Amino acid sequence: RERVMAFLEPEGRERLRFRNALVRDVTYEGLAYRLRARLHREAGEVLEALSTDPAADSDTLSMHFWQASDHPRTWRYALMAAERAERAYANADAAVQFERALDAARRLPDVRIEDRVDTLIRLGDVRELAGEFEGSLEAYRRAFALVPPDDVVRRAELILRRARAKERVSRFSDALRDVGRARRLVAGGSDDAARKVAAQLAAFAAVIRVAQERPRDVLRVASEAVELAREADEPEALGRALMMLDWAHIELGQPEQAVNNRQALEIFESIGALSRVASAKGTLGYTSYFEGRWTDAVRLLDEAKNDFLRIGDRMSAAFASSNLADILISQGRYEEAADLLHDAIR
């Protein structure tokens, strides 16, 4: 130890770290693969023994056991680390951990298909929030391939997720085709799960029509979605459909009928759907602007932007910044608008 201490420094009572990252990296890359794997295993086992909070150390533990090809412990700690990252809305970090867990699962015959499907879905979800839309589609495709053909509700849910990712990259026709396919899968289903998915699909069809700027279609589809959501007791779908109705009324020159957004926001807040809360605030800001309540519009769009950033959805935050900048330009606040637009472009 005396010979190497010139390169190391203490990190707490039990650990040492390299003083220089370049020295660390060159040293590490010079190790033979087999020796590297053995050292990772030893480091993981030591940390596992020393740790008073394995969840807090789970990202480091998963890394060591993954590099050591210890598949059971990689699966366990990678899922633990992914869940921590999800709760903190560190979506890119969560994606890394889910990928690591799935890599281990391929070598663990006792991992159930259902658990692999759930992990792939969660990987797709965090990739979507991180703006990795092609990666999210790939995860959903892999999950879909594992779901039995007779599980139509699960398959419809996955197709809906695929449609959502496609809509985010403006593949509107593809997204609509997916929604139609999924709706045919659950058509006529009388159980609660099938009815809830049908309501979600109808509400998302309205979202796509909004993106295509077709207000009359939105009015028709969203009205149907409201009925389905109420019948199925599906609050998230109901909130989305109500938001889309208001957008259609405004676009059709009927602002006096756009009275649903506040109810939608209350629904999303009651179920803790933070991404939908942010979307509802953005839509309320949009309607406030057209009603001439610019102070409210600025406040709501700023809150929407910050909420999107909080959950790691930077793409939606950029859109909120752009909409907010539009209002600031209308108010002659050009420097503030320029700052927002530069940030949105970044």
C-alpha positions as CSV (number, residue, x, y, z in Angstrom):
1,R,0.0,0.0,0.0
2,E,2.8,2.4,0.8
3,R,4.1,2.1,-2.8
4,V,0.7,3.1,-4.3
5,M,-0.5,5.7,-1.8
6,A,1.0,8.5,-3.9
7,F,-1.7,7.8,-6.4
8,L,-4.6,7.4,-3.9
9,E,-6.5,9.5,-1.3
10,P,-8.9,8.5,1.5
11,E,-12.7,8.6,0.8
12,G,-14.2,8.1,4.3
13,R,-12.9,5.6,6.8
14,E,-13.2,2.4,4.7
15,R,-12.3,3.5,1.1
16,L,-9.6,4.9,-1.1
17,R,-9.9,6.6,-4.5
18,F,-7.5,7.6,-7.2
19,R,-6.3,11.2,-7.1
20,N,-6.3,11.4,-10.9
21,A,-9.0,9.9,-13.2
22,L,-6.5,9.4,-16.1
23,V,-4.2,7.3,-13.9
24,R,-7.3,5.3,-12.8
25,D,-8.5,4.7,-16.4
26,V,-5.1,3.7,-17.7
27,T,-4.6,1.3,-14.8
28,Y,-8.0,-0.2,-15.3
29,E,-7.7,-0.6,-19.1
30,G,-4.4,-2.4,-18.6
31,L,-5.9,-5.2,-16.5
32,A,-6.5,-8.6,-18.2
33,Y,-10.3,-9.3,-18.6
34,R,-10.3,-12.3,-16.2
35,L,-8.4,-10.3,-13.5
36,R,-10.7,-7.3,-14.1
37,A,-13.8,-9.5,-13.6
38,R,-12.4,-11.1,-10.4
39,L,-11.5,-7.7,-8.9
40,H,-15.1,-6.4,-9.7
41,R,-16.5,-9.4,-7.9
42,E,-14.3,-8.9,-4.9
43,A,-15.1,-5.2,-4.8
44,G,-18.8,-5.9,-5.1
45,E,-18.7,-8.5,-2.3
46,V,-16.7,-6.2,0.0
47,L,-19.2,-3.3,-0.7
48,E,-22.1,-5.6,-0.1
49,A,-20.6,-6.7,3.2
50,L,-19.8,-3.1,4.3
51,S,-23.0,-1.4,3.1
52,T,-25.5,-0.3,5.7
53,D,-28.0,0.7,2.9
54,P,-27.8,-1.7,-0.1
55,A,-30.4,0.4,-2.0
56,A,-28.3,3.5,-1.7
57,D,-25.2,1.5,-3.0
58,S,-27.3,-0.4,-5.6
59,D,-25.9,1.4,-8.7
60,T,-22.3,0.6,-7.7
61,L,-23.2,-2.9,-6.7
62,S,-25.0,-3.6,-10.0
63,M,-22.0,-2.2,-11.9
64,H,-19.5,-4.5,-10.1
65,F,-21.5,-7.6,-10.3
66,W,-22.4,-6.9,-14.0
67,Q,-18.7,-6.6,-14.8
68,A,-18.1,-9.8,-12.8
69,S,-20.8,-11.7,-14.8
70,D,-22.6,-12.4,-11.5
71,H,-26.0,-12.5,-13.1
72,P,-28.3,-13.1,-10.1
73,R,-26.9,-10.2,-8.1
74,T,-26.8,-8.0,-11.2
75,W,-30.5,-8.6,-11.8
76,R,-31.3,-7.8,-8.1
77,Y,-29.2,-4.7,-7.7
78,A,-29.8,-3.3,-11.2
79,L,-33.6,-3.4,-10.6
80,M,-33.1,-1.8,-7.2
81,A,-30.9,1.0,-8.8
82,A,-33.4,1.5,-11.6
83,E,-36.3,2.0,-9.2
84,R,-34.3,4.6,-7.3
85,A,-33.4,6.4,-10.5
86,E,-37.1,6.3,-11.6
87,R,-38.2,7.9,-8.3
88,A,-35.7,10.7,-8.8
89,Y,-36.7,11.1,-12.5
90,A,-33.2,10.3,-13.6
91,N,-34.5,8.6,-16.7
92,A,-31.2,8.1,-18.5
93,D,-29.7,6.5,-15.4
94,A,-32.8,4.3,-14.9
95,A,-32.5,3.1,-18.6
96,V,-28.9,2.0,-18.0
97,Q,-29.9,0.0,-15.0
98,F,-32.9,-1.6,-16.8
99,E,-30.6,-2.6,-19.7
100,R,-28.1,-4.1,-17.3
101,A,-30.9,-6.1,-15.5
102,L,-32.2,-7.4,-18.8
103,D,-28.8,-8.4,-19.9
104,A,-28.5,-10.5,-16.8
105,A,-32.0,-11.9,-17.2
106,R,-31.1,-13.5,-20.5
107,R,-28.8,-15.8,-18.6
108,L,-31.2,-16.5,-15.7
109,P,-33.8,-19.1,-16.7
110,D,-35.7,-18.7,-13.4
111,V,-36.6,-15.0,-14.3
112,R,-40.3,-15.1,-15.3
113,I,-41.4,-13.9,-18.7
114,E,-43.8,-11.5,-16.9
115,D,-40.9,-9.9,-15.1
116,R,-38.9,-9.5,-18.3
117,V,-42.0,-7.9,-20.0
118,D,-42.5,-5.5,-17.0
119,T,-38.8,-4.5,-17.1
120,L,-38.9,-3.9,-20.9
121,I,-42.0,-1.7,-20.5
122,R,-40.3,0.3,-17.8
123,L,-37.2,0.6,-20.0
124,G,-39.3,1.9,-22.8
125,D,-41.1,4.4,-20.6
126,V,-37.9,6.0,-19.2
127,R,-36.3,6.0,-22.6
128,E,-39.3,7.9,-23.9
129,L,-39.1,10.5,-21.1
130,A,-35.4,10.8,-21.8
131,G,-36.2,11.6,-25.5
132,E,-34.8,8.3,-26.8
133,F,-37.9,7.5,-28.8
134,E,-36.3,4.9,-31.2
135,G,-34.9,3.2,-28.1
136,S,-38.3,3.2,-26.4
137,L,-39.9,1.6,-29.5
138,E,-37.3,-1.1,-29.5
139,A,-38.0,-1.9,-25.9
140,Y,-41.8,-2.1,-26.5
141,R,-41.2,-4.3,-29.6
142,R,-39.2,-6.7,-27.5
143,A,-41.8,-6.8,-24.8
144,F,-44.6,-7.3,-27.3
145,A,-42.8,-10.4,-28.7
146,L,-42.9,-12.0,-25.3
147,V,-46.6,-11.4,-24.6
148,P,-48.9,-14.4,-25.5
149,P,-51.3,-13.7,-28.4
150,D,-54.3,-14.4,-26.1
151,D,-53.4,-11.7,-23.7
152,V,-55.1,-9.0,-25.8
153,V,-55.2,-6.3,-23.1
154,R,-51.5,-6.5,-22.5
155,R,-50.8,-6.4,-26.2
156,A,-53.1,-3.5,-26.7
157,E,-51.3,-1.6,-23.8
158,L,-48.0,-2.1,-25.5
159,I,-49.3,-1.0,-28.9
160,L,-50.6,2.2,-27.2
161,R,-47.1,2.8,-25.8
162,R,-45.6,2.3,-29.2
163,A,-48.1,4.8,-30.7
164,R,-47.2,7.3,-28.0
165,A,-43.5,7.2,-28.9
166,K,-44.4,7.5,-32.6
167,E,-46.6,10.6,-31.9
168,R,-43.7,12.2,-30.1
169,V,-41.6,12.1,-33.3
170,S,-44.5,13.3,-35.5
171,R,-45.2,9.9,-37.1
172,F,-48.9,10.6,-36.8
173,S,-50.3,8.2,-39.4
174,D,-48.3,5.3,-38.0
175,A,-49.5,6.2,-34.5
176,L,-53.1,6.3,-35.6
177,R,-52.8,2.9,-37.3
178,D,-51.4,1.5,-34.1
179,V,-54.3,2.9,-32.1
180,G,-56.8,1.4,-34.5
181,R,-55.1,-2.0,-34.3
182,A,-55.1,-1.9,-30.5
183,R,-58.8,-0.8,-30.4
184,R,-59.7,-3.8,-32.6
185,L,-57.9,-6.1,-30.1
186,V,-60.0,-5.0,-27.2
187,A,-63.2,-4.2,-29.1
188,G,-66.2,-5.8,-27.4
189,G,-64.2,-6.7,-24.2
190,S,-66.5,-6.5,-21.2
191,D,-64.0,-6.8,-18.4
192,D,-62.7,-3.7,-16.6
193,A,-59.2,-4.0,-18.0
194,A,-60.3,-4.1,-21.6
195,R,-62.7,-1.1,-21.1
196,K,-60.0,1.0,-19.4
197,V,-57.6,0.4,-22.3
198,A,-60.3,1.2,-24.8
199,A,-60.8,4.5,-23.1
200,Q,-57.1,5.2,-23.0
201,L,-56.8,4.4,-26.7
202,A,-59.7,6.7,-27.6
203,A,-58.2,9.6,-25.6
204,F,-54.9,9.1,-27.3
205,A,-56.5,9.1,-30.7
206,A,-57.7,12.6,-29.8
207,V,-54.2,13.6,-28.8
208,I,-52.9,12.6,-32.3
209,R,-55.7,14.5,-34.0
210,V,-54.6,17.6,-32.0
211,A,-51.0,17.1,-33.2
212,Q,-52.4,17.0,-36.8
213,E,-54.4,20.2,-36.1
214,R,-57.8,18.7,-37.0
215,P,-60.2,20.3,-34.5
216,R,-63.4,18.8,-35.9
217,D,-62.0,15.3,-35.7
218,V,-60.7,16.1,-32.2
219,L,-64.2,17.2,-31.1
220,R,-65.7,13.9,-32.3
221,V,-63.0,11.6,-31.0
222,A,-62.5,13.3,-27.7
223,S,-66.3,13.3,-27.0
224,E,-66.3,9.6,-27.5
225,A,-63.3,9.2,-25.3
226,V,-65.0,11.2,-22.5
227,E,-67.9,8.8,-22.5
228,L,-65.7,5.7,-22.6
229,A,-63.5,7.0,-19.8
230,R,-66.5,7.7,-17.6
231,E,-68.0,4.3,-18.2
232,A,-64.7,2.6,-17.5
233,D,-63.9,4.8,-14.5
234,E,-60.5,5.6,-16.1
235,P,-59.5,9.1,-14.7
236,E,-56.3,9.6,-16.7
237,A,-58.1,9.0,-20.0
238,L,-60.9,11.3,-18.9
239,G,-58.5,14.1,-18.1
240,R,-56.7,13.8,-21.4
241,A,-60.0,13.8,-23.4
242,L,-61.3,16.8,-21.5
243,M,-58.1,18.7,-22.4
244,M,-58.4,17.8,-26.0
245,L,-62.1,19.0,-26.1
246,D,-61.0,22.4,-24.8
247,W,-58.3,22.7,-27.5
248,A,-60.9,21.8,-30.2
249,H,-63.4,24.4,-28.9
250,I,-60.7,27.2,-29.0
251,E,-59.6,26.3,-32.5
252,L,-63.2,26.3,-33.7
253,G,-63.8,29.7,-32.3
254,Q,-65.9,28.5,-29.3
255,P,-63.7,29.6,-26.3
256,E,-66.8,29.9,-24.1
257,Q,-67.2,26.1,-24.3
258,A,-63.5,25.5,-23.3
259,V,-64.4,24.9,-19.6
260,N,-62.8,21.5,-19.0
261,N,-59.1,22.1,-18.4
262,R,-59.4,23.0,-14.8
263,Q,-61.2,19.7,-14.1
264,A,-58.6,17.8,-16.0
265,L,-55.8,19.4,-13.9
266,E,-57.7,18.4,-10.7
267,I,-58.0,14.8,-12.0
268,F,-54.3,14.5,-12.7
269,E,-53.3,16.0,-9.4
270,S,-55.6,13.6,-7.6
271,I,-54.0,10.6,-9.2
272,G,-50.4,11.9,-9.0
273,A,-49.9,11.8,-12.7
274,L,-47.1,14.5,-12.8
275,S,-46.5,14.4,-16.6
276,R,-50.2,15.0,-17.2
277,V,-50.3,17.7,-14.5
278,A,-47.6,19.5,-16.5
279,S,-49.5,19.1,-19.8
280,A,-52.7,20.4,-18.2
281,K,-50.9,23.5,-16.9
282,G,-49.5,24.1,-20.4
283,T,-52.9,23.8,-21.9
284,L,-54.4,26.1,-19.3
285,G,-51.7,28.6,-20.1
286,Y,-52.6,28.3,-23.8
287,T,-56.3,29.0,-23.1
288,S,-55.5,31.8,-20.7
289,Y,-53.4,33.5,-23.4
290,F,-56.3,33.5,-25.8
291,E,-58.6,34.8,-23.1
292,G,-56.3,37.7,-22.6
293,R,-55.1,36.6,-19.1
294,W,-51.5,36.9,-20.0
295,T,-50.2,37.0,-16.4
296,D,-51.9,33.7,-15.7
297,A,-50.6,32.3,-19.0
298,V,-47.0,33.1,-18.2
299,R,-47.3,31.6,-14.7
300,L,-48.9,28.4,-15.9
301,L,-46.5,27.8,-18.8
302,D,-43.5,28.5,-16.5
303,E,-44.9,26.0,-14.0
304,A,-45.4,23.5,-16.8
305,K,-41.9,23.9,-18.0
306,N,-40.5,23.4,-14.5
307,D,-42.7,20.3,-14.0
308,F,-41.5,18.8,-17.2
309,L,-37.9,19.4,-16.2
310,R,-38.6,17.8,-12.8
311,I,-39.7,14.5,-14.4
312,G,-36.9,14.6,-16.9
313,D,-39.0,15.2,-20.0
314,R,-36.8,17.8,-21.6
315,M,-38.5,17.7,-25.0
316,S,-41.8,18.8,-23.5
317,A,-40.0,21.4,-21.4
318,A,-38.6,22.8,-24.6
319,F,-42.1,23.1,-26.1
320,A,-43.4,24.8,-23.0
321,S,-40.4,27.3,-23.1
322,S,-41.3,28.0,-26.8
323,N,-44.9,28.7,-26.0
324,L,-43.9,30.9,-23.0
325,A,-41.5,32.8,-25.3
326,D,-44.3,33.5,-27.7
327,I,-46.2,35.3,-24.9
328,L,-43.2,37.3,-23.8
329,I,-42.6,38.4,-27.3
330,S,-46.2,39.6,-27.5
331,Q,-45.5,41.6,-24.3
332,G,-42.3,43.1,-25.7
333,R,-40.1,41.2,-23.3
334,Y,-37.6,40.2,-26.0
335,E,-34.5,39.5,-23.9
336,E,-36.4,37.1,-21.6
337,A,-37.9,35.4,-24.7
338,A,-34.5,35.1,-26.3
339,D,-33.1,33.4,-23.2
340,L,-36.0,30.9,-23.2
341,L,-35.6,30.1,-26.9
342,H,-31.9,29.6,-26.7
343,D,-32.6,27.1,-23.8
344,A,-35.3,25.4,-25.8
345,I,-33.0,24.9,-28.8
346,R,-30.3,23.5,-26.5
